[in-house]
Amino acid sequence: MFEVLSNEILAPDLHKMVVRAPRVAKARKAGQFVIVRADVGDERIPLTIGDADAEHGTISLFIQAIGASTRKLVGIHSGGNIRDVAGPLGLATHIQNWGRVACIGGGVGTAVLYPLVKALAHAGNEITTIIGGRSSPYVILVEELSVLSKDLQITTDDGSMGRKGFVTNALADLMKNPATRPNAVFAVGPGPMMKAVAEMTRPEKIETIVSLNPIMIDGTGMCGGCRVDVGGEVKFACVDGPEFDGHLVDFDLLRDRLATYKTQEERANARCVDGACKIRK
């Protein structure tokens, strides 16, 4: 059992949970994730390790409550327990000093981006971070990312915070200016956003790393559920990723695979009434 020390709402349907997991906290590196189960028999949920405190034995998890299982998970309050936390899993982010780096986060992808920005900043990179959301309530981690970035830019679809438009608009301006043109780009967020970023940087031959979120079950490469096509080769996000060269990812295939269990998820959500999920019925 893993004790939940805090459960904070950052944005609509997005929670930050601090969990006591000493072994994971000690071993974890940026880019890695854990697989959690709220209780025995529940769905296995992959979650990026947003931060870790090895001294206090804690990890921070950012959880978007959009399905029955994640809604049950964020319903565990401070002092409660998560049944299983397995990890760290996946390959750590390759960190080096590229000089100028652009880090792009869309929606809840900003939470996944945070540990990457932190590691890149510690490696001495000059970072411009661009984060976006539908509207101001969906823009997260502004203060934390400001501390780590030379420049933090915010975009919202409706213009309620920062610049009106998409993160790709801000990236385009960045790339036009020789003084701000990045040598590497990290992008985390919805598939269409990451695809758009990769298509923008491809002609400029700017190295672009994306973090993929395919359906994942065991996290060890045995089930094959998280397979993706990268450069015409089958890769497994859980053991070969979750980060890949954005110029080589087949985003159309990723989109199709993400919709595989859409019907089953809708049925599971329908069994949740007033926050009480009867997922075994």
C-alpha positions in Angstrom: 0.0 0.0 0.0 1.2 3.5 -0.8 0.0 6.4 1.3 -1.4 9.5 -0.4 0.0 12.5 1.4 -1.8 15.2 -0.5 -4.4 15.4 -3.3 -4.6 18.9 -4.9 -6.9 20.0 -7.8 -4.7 22.0 -10.3 -7.3 22.4 -13.0 -10.7 21.0 -14.0 -10.4 17.2 -13.7 -6.6 17.4 -13.1 -5.1 16.4 -9.7 -1.7 16.5 -8.3 -1.1 13.7 -5.8 2.0 13.3 -3.6 2.5 9.6 -2.7 4.9 7.9 -0.4 7.0 5.6 -2.5 10.6 5.6 -1.3 12.1 3.1 -3.7 10.6 4.8 -6.7 11.6 8.3 -5.5 15.2 7.1 -5.1 15.5 5.4 -8.5 13.4 7.6 -10.8 14.8 9.8 -13.6 13.1 12.4 -15.7 10.8 10.9 -18.4 10.0 7.7 -16.5 6.6 6.6 -15.3 4.8 4.3 -12.9 1.8 2.1 -13.3 -0.7 2.3 -10.4 -3.8 0.4 -9.3 -6.3 2.1 -7.0 -7.3 -1.3 -5.6 -7.1 -5.1 -6.2 -8.6 -5.9 -9.6 -8.6 -2.4 -10.9 -7.3 -1.1 -14.2 -3.5 -0.5 -14.4 -2.9 3.2 -15.1 0.4 4.6 -16.4 1.4 8.0 -14.9 4.4 10.1 -15.5 6.5 10.8 -12.4 6.1 14.5 -12.3 8.6 15.1 -9.5 10.4 13.1 -6.7 11.9 13.8 -3.3 14.4 11.0 -2.6 15.1 12.4 0.9 11.4 12.3 2.0 10.6 9.2 -0.2 7.8 10.8 -2.1 6.7 11.2 -5.8 4.3 13.5 -7.4 1.7 12.2 -9.9 -0.4 14.3 -12.2 -3.7 12.6 -12.9 -6.3 13.6 -15.4 -9.7 12.2 -14.3 -11.4 11.4 -17.6 -12.3 7.8 -17.2 -13.9 5.6 -14.6 -10.5 4.3 -13.3 -8.8 7.7 -13.1 -11.9 9.2 -11.4 -11.8 6.5 -8.8 -8.0 7.1 -8.3 -8.4 10.9 -7.7 -11.1 10.1 -5.2 -8.5 8.8 -2.8 -8.0 11.6 -0.3 -5.0 12.5 1.8 -4.4 9.8 4.3 -5.8 7.1 2.0 -3.8 4.5 0.1 -3.1 3.4 -3.4 -2.9 -0.4 -3.7 0.0 -0.6 -6.2 2.7 1.7 -7.5 5.1 -0.1 -9.9 8.1 1.6 -11.3 10.1 3.5 -12.3 9.4 2.2 -15.8 10.4 3.4 -19.3 13.6 4.9 -20.5 14.8 8.1 -18.9 15.0 11.3 -21.0 18.2 11.8 -22.9 19.5 15.0 -21.3 22.4 17.1 -22.8 23.2 20.7 -23.2 21.7 21.7 -26.6 22.0 25.4 -25.9 18.6 26.8 -26.8 15.7 24.4 -26.2 11.9 24.9 -26.7 9.6 22.9 -24.4 6.0 22.8 -25.6 3.2 21.6 -23.4 -0.5 21.3 -24.4 -3.2 20.8 -21.7 -2.3 18.1 -19.2 0.9 17.5 -21.3 2.3 20.4 -19.3 2.4 18.2 -16.3 4.4 15.6 -18.2 6.7 18.3 -19.5 7.6 19.7 -16.1 10.2 17.0 -15.1 11.8 17.3 -18.5 12.1 21.1 -18.2 13.6 20.7 -14.8 16.2 18.2 -16.0 17.1 20.3 -19.1 17.5 23.4 -17.0 19.8 21.7 -14.6 21.9 20.6 -17.6 22.5 24.3 -18.4 20.1 24.7 -21.3 18.5 28.1 -22.2 14.8 27.2 -22.2 11.8 28.8 -23.7 8.7 27.1 -22.5 5.4 27.4 -24.3 2.3 26.0 -22.6 -1.3 26.1 -23.7 -4.9 25.2 -22.7 -8.5 25.7 -23.8 -8.8 28.6 -21.3 -7.1 30.0 -18.3 -8.4 27.4 -15.8 -6.6 24.7 -17.8 -3.2 26.4 -17.8 -1.1 24.8 -15.1 2.4 25.0 -13.4 3.0 28.5 -14.5 5.0 29.5 -11.4 7.0 26.3 -11.4 7.9 26.5 -15.1 8.7 30.3 -14.9 11.5 29.6 -12.4 13.1 27.1 -14.7 12.7 28.9 -18.0 14.4 31.9 -19.5 11.1 32.7 -21.2 7.6 31.3 -20.5 4.9 31.9 -23.0 1.2 31.1 -22.5 -1.5 30.5 -25.1 -5.2 29.8 -24.7 -7.7 28.9 -27.3 -10.1 31.7 -26.2 -7.5 34.3 -25.3 -8.5 34.3 -21.6 -4.8 34.0 -20.6 -1.7 34.9 -22.5 -1.8 34.9 -26.3 -4.9 33.8 -28.1 -4.2 30.8 -30.3 -2.2 27.6 -30.2 1.2 26.7 -28.9 2.3 26.2 -32.5 1.8 29.9 -33.3 4.2 30.8 -30.5 6.7 28.2 -31.7 6.5 29.5 -35.3 7.5 33.0 -34.1 10.3 31.5 -32.0 11.7 29.7 -35.0 11.7 32.7 -37.2 14.1 34.7 -35.0 17.7 33.6 -35.2 18.2 34.8 -31.6 15.5 32.5 -30.3 15.5 29.6 -32.8 15.9 26.4 -30.7 18.4 23.7 -31.4 16.0 21.1 -29.9 12.3 20.9 -29.2 10.4 18.8 -26.6 6.7 18.5 -27.1 4.1 16.8 -24.9 0.3 16.9 -25.3 -2.5 15.8 -27.5 -1.4 13.8 -30.6 -2.5 16.4 -33.1 -0.5 19.1 -31.3 2.7 16.9 -31.2 2.2 16.0 -34.9 1.9 19.7 -35.8 5.0 20.6 -33.9 7.0 17.8 -35.6 5.8 18.9 -39.0 6.9 22.5 -38.2 10.4 21.5 -37.1 11.0 18.8 -39.8 11.9 21.2 -42.7 14.2 23.1 -40.3 15.9 19.8 -39.2 15.4 20.8 -35.6 15.7 17.7 -33.3 12.2 17.1 -31.9 11.3 14.7 -29.1 7.7 13.8 -28.3 6.3 11.8 -25.3 3.7 9.3 -26.5 0.7 8.1 -24.5 -0.6 4.9 -26.2 -2.8 2.4 -24.3 -0.6 0.5 -21.9 -1.3 -2.5 -19.7 1.6 -4.3 -18.1 4.4 -1.7 -18.7 7.0 -4.4 -19.5 6.6 -4.9 -23.2 4.9 -8.3 -22.8 1.3 -7.4 -23.8 2.1 -5.3 -26.9 -0.7 -2.9 -26.1 1.5 0.2 -26.3 3.1 -0.6 -29.7 3.7 2.4 -32.0 5.3 2.8 -35.4 8.5 4.8 -35.3 10.5 5.1 -38.5 8.6 2.1 -40.0 9.6 -0.1 -37.0 7.4 -1.4 -34.2 8.3 0.1 -30.8 6.8 -0.4 -27.4 6.3 2.9 -25.5 6.7 1.2 -22.1 10.2 -0.1 -22.8 11.5 1.7 -25.8 10.0 5.1 -24.8 7.8 6.8 -23.9 9.9 9.5 -25.8 10.7 9.2 -29.5 11.9 11.2 -32.4 8.8 13.2 -33.4 9.9 13.2 -37.1 9.6 9.4 -37.2 6.4 8.8 -35.3 3.3 7.6 -37.2 0.8 9.9 -35.4 -2.2 8.7 -37.5 -1.7 5.1 -36.3 -1.3 6.4 -32.7 -4.6 8.3 -33.1 -6.4 5.1 -34.2 -5.0 3.0 -31.4 -6.0 5.5 -28.8 -9.6 5.1 -29.8 -9.5 1.3 -29.5 -11.4 1.1 -26.2 -13.5 4.1 -26.6 -16.8 2.2 -26.4 -15.7 0.2 -23.3 -14.6 3.4 -21.5 -18.0 5.1 -22.3 -19.7 2.1 -20.7 -17.5 2.2 -17.7 -18.2 6.0 -17.3 -21.9 5.3 -17.5 -21.6 3.0 -14.5 -20.2 5.9 -12.4 -23.1 7.7 -10.6 -22.4 10.8 -8.4 -18.7 9.9 -8.3 -19.3 6.3 -7.2 -17.9 3.9 -9.8 -19.3 0.4 -9.9 -16.7 -0.8 -12.3 -17.2 -4.5 -11.5 -20.9 -4.6 -12.3 
